[in-house]
Amino acid sequence: MGSHLRRGLTLLGLLLGLAGAGGVGGPLPPADALAVYDAAARLLRAHYAGPRMGEVGGLLAAERAALVQRCGRQSRCPVVQGQAALETVLAALGDGHTQLLRSIVLNPAPPPAALDPQLRPTLRWEGQVAVIGLPEWFEVGMGAAFREVLGQAAARGASGLVVDLRGNPGGVLDECLAAAQGLAGDRVNLIGVGRSGAALYTWRTAALAQAARAWPRWTGPLALLVSPDTASCGELLAYWGQQAGGTVVGLPTRGLLNTLTRDFALPGPAVLRLTVARATLDGRVRLPGRVQPDLRAGPEVADILAGRDPVLEAALRALRPAAP
């Protein structure tokens, strides 16, 4: 799957890695509205098994009956009608996390041989302060790329570090936790707890976690820039940077920090994204929903027109007293 398509698929919650995609390789067979609707309905009934089973079953049955009536005697009812019916059910459920993504084929692909150059972290300087930019999603290899840039900043004697996460939509969970380990060390952890109460994911047992323990850690003055477009794994890196003593500057993040999602392929093509676990620190204590800044700052229209960046300026002011 291409990098930019993966970015589009990961805007909601923390993605449970590449293995959690839940797709099936190869072309999908032709589908009609009822095939799409029924495939999603099976997933939704299993997902909402429990207290809401009766409510969900009733919604699905009523909307299917309406869909059959709308399709009438058409030999092949258009897929878009099935997708629209499904979206009606999701809106009625109102949990805010279950999402239908249209016109996407979910085919697992092997990890790329090298990180897409467009996704690599950038490094620039504001005086003696290093500014690392992470505007794109955490693709496979991003954790190691972040470590390399972190090492470059330290080797050049940076007096402070700014990590710019504004607009970062998230990505592969292992990769952002590996990057977080470069800021917060072994305190970093995440355990994903499923609806049954069982742990579905534990960072400290992941292979990348073992490798990341040997990576150098930034221990100098730190600031992290966030915005309402900082989501999912972007929020996770900001959270652990804040826990390590860094100053978070900007506006509150998107609010997808404490959920883990999985994508399921549907005919059409389409993808049904379900929240399958809650993100916890230790299996019990849930992560906060979003990261709240220590210093609130945001661009005004005048700043944008003048080419100023008041969020970065506030971060640099916060670092100066601490920087040697």
Disulfide bonds with the S-S distance in Angstrom:
Cys71-Cys77 1.98
